[in-house]
Amino acid sequence: MAFRMVFCRRMSWRVSYEVGMSELAANALLPTGGAGGLALGAWALRRGGMAANEIARRSVAFFLLTSVPNVTGVVVIGAALAIGVLGGEGNLLLTALPAAVAAAAVAVTLAAGRFAERREDHEERGGQQKFSRRVRALRASLTALAEGVAEALALLREANAILILGLSAYLVFDIMVLWATFHAIGPAPPLGVLAMGYLIGELGGLIPSPAGSRH
């Protein structure tokens, strides 16, 4: 659902399902912090005729949007555990600190988008110049970052129900599967603690490591 709403709303649900599930499989197999799935999706979209700059912009937006529920969950659940609204864990290093780090990550991401946009505007005002391949690649990356952050914010402001459901449902069902697994083999920790542990692990999975986000 999220893939279709971000990349192409004219795409059939079948194609969206196939590409989206293929991305999840690639993320589980390749230790690339989620980049492997995005690369596979970009390849499929390029073969389908989508322009490279549009794929880059929407890939950045998709990566940011699919991280929003995790980051928001860490902030909200971490703060709730820290102040005692949710019971089960009061250690500030395990509750307030991850919440603060997640909030800071949001601020850094937005600042990076604004910085990239300003750099792009500055270079455009500088006129046409000859750049090395490395500099051109850096400029393309900055452009994709700036446009991707703007795209993600625009999609969030749109408040599309299908997109929000798609972004939220994956996280909720994953946590509930983990909760059910604990209950199947023995006692389970409080749901807030379990969700916090899952969210920290999921965000840690963005760091390239064996098995990607499943590590």
Backbone torsions as a table, in degrees:
resi	resn	phi	psi	omega
1	MET	NA	-45.9	-179.3
2	ALA	-66.4	-41.4	-179.1
3	PHE	-60.6	-46.0	-177.9
4	ARG	-65.4	-41.3	-176.7
5	MET	-72.2	-25.5	179.5
6	VAL	-86.5	-44.4	-170.1
7	PHE	-91.4	-46.2	-176.9
8	CYS	-163.2	108.8	-177.4
9	ARG	-78.8	-7.2	174.1
10	ARG	-89.6	-8.6	179.3
11	MET	-65.2	141.7	177.6
12	SER	-67.8	153.0	179.4
13	TRP	-63.7	-31.9	179.6
14	ARG	-65.1	-47.1	179.4
15	VAL	-64.7	-42.0	178.4
16	SER	-59.3	-42.5	179.2
17	TYR	-63.9	-45.1	-177.3
18	GLU	-63.9	-45.0	-178.8
19	VAL	-70.2	-43.0	-179.5
20	GLY	-61.8	-44.4	179.0
21	MET	-68.5	-34.1	176.5
22	SER	-64.9	-38.3	176.5
23	GLU	-63.2	-43.0	178.5
24	LEU	-61.9	-40.5	179.0
25	ALA	-64.1	-42.1	179.2
26	ALA	-64.6	-38.9	179.0
27	ASN	-65.0	-34.6	179.7
28	ALA	-73.6	-30.7	-175.2
29	LEU	-90.7	-33.7	-172.3
30	LEU	-104.0	127.7	-179.6
31	PRO	-79.5	66.5	-175.2
32	THR	-123.8	17.8	176.6
33	GLY	60.4	32.8	179.5
34	GLY	93.8	-12.6	-178.3
35	ALA	-70.7	-29.2	-178.8
36	GLY	-62.6	-43.3	178.0
37	GLY	-64.7	-42.5	178.3
38	LEU	-62.6	-39.4	179.5
39	ALA	-64.5	-40.5	178.4
40	LEU	-64.8	-43.6	177.9
41	GLY	-63.1	-39.9	178.6
42	ALA	-63.3	-40.7	178.4
43	TRP	-62.0	-43.9	-179.7
44	ALA	-64.9	-42.0	-179.9
45	LEU	-67.9	-36.7	178.5
46	ARG	-64.1	-40.6	177.2
47	ARG	-65.6	-27.6	178.1
48	GLY	-80.5	-4.9	175.2
49	GLY	104.4	3.4	179.7
50	MET	-75.6	141.3	-178.6
51	ALA	-65.6	146.8	-176.0
52	ALA	-62.9	-41.0	-178.5
53	ASN	-67.7	-33.1	177.3
54	GLU	-70.2	-39.3	177.1
55	ILE	-61.9	-43.7	-179.7
56	ALA	-61.6	-45.8	-178.4
57	ARG	-63.7	-45.9	-177.4
58	ARG	-73.8	-27.7	176.3
59	SER	-66.4	-41.8	176.3
60	VAL	-62.7	-44.9	179.4
61	ALA	-61.9	-41.9	-179.1
62	PHE	-64.5	-43.8	179.2
63	PHE	-60.8	-43.8	-179.8
64	LEU	-67.3	-43.8	-177.4
65	LEU	-65.5	-39.5	-179.8
66	THR	-73.0	-14.5	174.8
67	SER	-89.2	-16.6	-176.5
68	VAL	-58.5	-48.9	179.8
69	PRO	-59.9	-38.9	179.7
70	ASN	-65.2	-48.5	-178.5
71	VAL	-63.9	-44.7	178.9
72	THR	-61.4	-41.6	179.2
73	GLY	-62.2	-42.4	178.6
74	VAL	-62.1	-44.4	-179.1
75	VAL	-63.2	-50.8	-174.7
76	VAL	-69.6	-50.6	-177.0
77	ILE	-69.4	-40.6	177.9
78	GLY	-60.3	-44.2	178.5
79	ALA	-65.3	-41.2	-179.8
80	ALA	-64.4	-39.1	176.7
81	LEU	-68.4	-39.5	-176.9
82	ALA	-64.5	-37.8	-177.3
83	ILE	-95.1	0.2	174.0
84	GLY	90.9	5.2	177.1
85	VAL	-65.3	-39.4	172.6
86	LEU	-106.3	133.3	-178.8
87	GLY	-87.7	159.4	172.7
88	GLY	124.9	-25.3	-178.4
89	GLU	-159.3	123.4	-178.9
90	GLY	-116.5	-0.9	-179.4
91	ASN	-65.7	118.4	-176.5
92	LEU	-65.4	-27.7	178.1
93	LEU	-66.7	-24.9	-178.7
94	LEU	-101.7	-5.3	-176.7
95	THR	-125.5	-67.7	-176.5
96	ALA	-67.8	-39.9	-178.5
97	LEU	-62.8	-50.3	176.3
98	PRO	-59.5	-35.9	178.5
99	ALA	-64.1	-42.1	179.4
100	ALA	-66.8	-40.9	178.8
101	VAL	-63.1	-42.4	179.5
102	ALA	-64.2	-41.8	178.3
103	ALA	-64.2	-39.8	177.9
104	ALA	-64.5	-36.5	179.2
105	ALA	-62.8	-38.0	176.8
106	VAL	-62.6	-45.7	-179.5
107	ALA	-63.0	-41.2	180.0
108	VAL	-64.8	-41.3	179.9
109	THR	-62.3	-45.1	178.8
110	LEU	-65.1	-39.9	178.4
111	ALA	-65.2	-38.5	178.5
112	ALA	-63.7	-39.1	177.5
113	GLY	-63.1	-42.3	178.9
114	ARG	-67.5	-39.6	178.4
115	PHE	-62.0	-45.2	180.0
116	ALA	-62.7	-37.6	179.6
117	GLU	-66.4	-41.5	179.0
118	ARG	-65.6	-40.5	178.3
119	ARG	-62.9	-40.2	179.6
120	GLU	-63.8	-44.1	178.8
121	ASP	-63.4	-40.5	-179.6
122	HIS	-62.3	-43.5	-178.2
123	GLU	-71.5	-31.9	176.7
124	GLU	-66.2	-38.3	178.8
125	ARG	-69.8	-22.4	180.0
126	GLY	-74.7	-8.4	178.3
127	GLY	84.6	-178.3	-178.4
128	GLN	-76.3	125.4	177.8
129	GLN	-134.3	160.8	176.2
130	LYS	-91.7	127.0	-178.4
131	PHE	-122.7	154.7	174.9
132	SER	-70.1	167.0	-179.8
133	ARG	-61.2	-39.1	-179.2
134	ARG	-64.8	-42.4	179.4
135	VAL	-66.8	-39.7	177.7
136	ARG	-62.7	-39.1	178.2
137	ALA	-64.9	-40.2	178.0
138	LEU	-64.6	-42.5	178.4
139	ARG	-62.2	-41.3	179.2
140	ALA	-64.2	-38.3	179.2
141	SER	-66.4	-42.7	178.3
142	LEU	-63.4	-40.0	178.0
143	THR	-63.0	-45.8	179.7
144	ALA	-62.5	-39.7	179.4
145	LEU	-64.5	-49.0	-179.2
146	ALA	-60.9	-48.2	-178.3
147	GLU	-69.9	-34.0	179.8
148	GLY	-67.5	-42.3	177.4
149	VAL	-63.4	-43.5	178.5
150	ALA	-62.8	-40.1	179.1
151	GLU	-64.5	-43.3	-180.0
152	ALA	-62.5	-43.4	179.1
153	LEU	-64.5	-40.0	179.2
154	ALA	-63.8	-41.1	179.6
155	LEU	-67.8	-36.7	176.9
156	LEU	-65.6	-42.9	179.4
157	ARG	-65.0	-26.3	178.3
158	GLU	-65.6	-27.9	178.0
159	ALA	54.5	43.2	179.1
160	ASN	-69.1	126.3	-173.9
161	ALA	-63.6	-39.1	-178.9
162	ILE	-66.4	-42.5	179.3
163	LEU	-63.5	-47.6	-178.8
164	ILE	-63.0	-40.9	178.1
165	LEU	-64.3	-42.3	179.4
166	GLY	-63.8	-39.7	179.7
167	LEU	-69.5	-37.1	-174.9
168	SER	-82.6	-38.7	-171.7
169	ALA	-63.4	-39.9	-179.3
170	TYR	-58.6	-45.9	-179.1
171	LEU	-65.0	-47.7	-176.8
172	VAL	-62.4	-46.9	-178.7
173	PHE	-66.2	-36.2	178.2
174	ASP	-62.6	-44.8	179.0
175	ILE	-64.4	-39.6	-179.0
176	MET	-68.9	-34.4	175.0
177	VAL	-63.6	-42.4	177.7
178	LEU	-63.1	-43.6	177.8
179	TRP	-59.8	-45.8	179.8
180	ALA	-64.8	-35.8	179.1
181	THR	-64.3	-43.2	176.5
182	PHE	-59.2	-45.0	-179.3
183	HIS	-65.9	-29.3	-178.2
184	ALA	-71.6	-28.2	-175.2
185	ILE	-111.8	-3.3	179.4
186	GLY	158.5	-160.3	-179.1
187	PRO	-68.0	149.3	-179.8
188	ALA	-113.1	145.9	174.9
189	PRO	-69.7	166.3	175.5
190	PRO	-53.8	147.0	-174.2
191	LEU	-59.1	-38.3	179.5
192	GLY	-63.0	-41.8	178.8
193	VAL	-66.5	-42.9	179.9
194	LEU	-62.4	-43.9	-179.9
195	ALA	-64.7	-40.3	179.9
196	MET	-64.3	-44.3	177.9
197	GLY	-60.8	-42.7	178.7
198	TYR	-62.0	-46.0	-175.4
199	LEU	-64.8	-41.9	178.4
200	ILE	-63.6	-42.1	177.9
201	GLY	-64.3	-38.1	-179.9
202	GLU	-67.3	-42.4	177.3
203	LEU	-68.3	-35.4	175.5
204	GLY	-64.4	-25.9	178.4
205	GLY	-67.6	-13.5	175.9
206	LEU	-70.0	-18.1	174.4
207	ILE	-79.3	123.9	-177.1
208	PRO	-54.7	120.3	178.9
209	SER	-155.4	161.4	-179.7
210	PRO	-53.9	133.9	179.6
211	ALA	75.7	8.2	174.3
212	GLY	58.4	-132.2	-175.4
213	SER	-72.7	-9.0	179.0
214	ARG	-85.4	-4.6	-174.2
215	HIS	-74.6	NA	NA
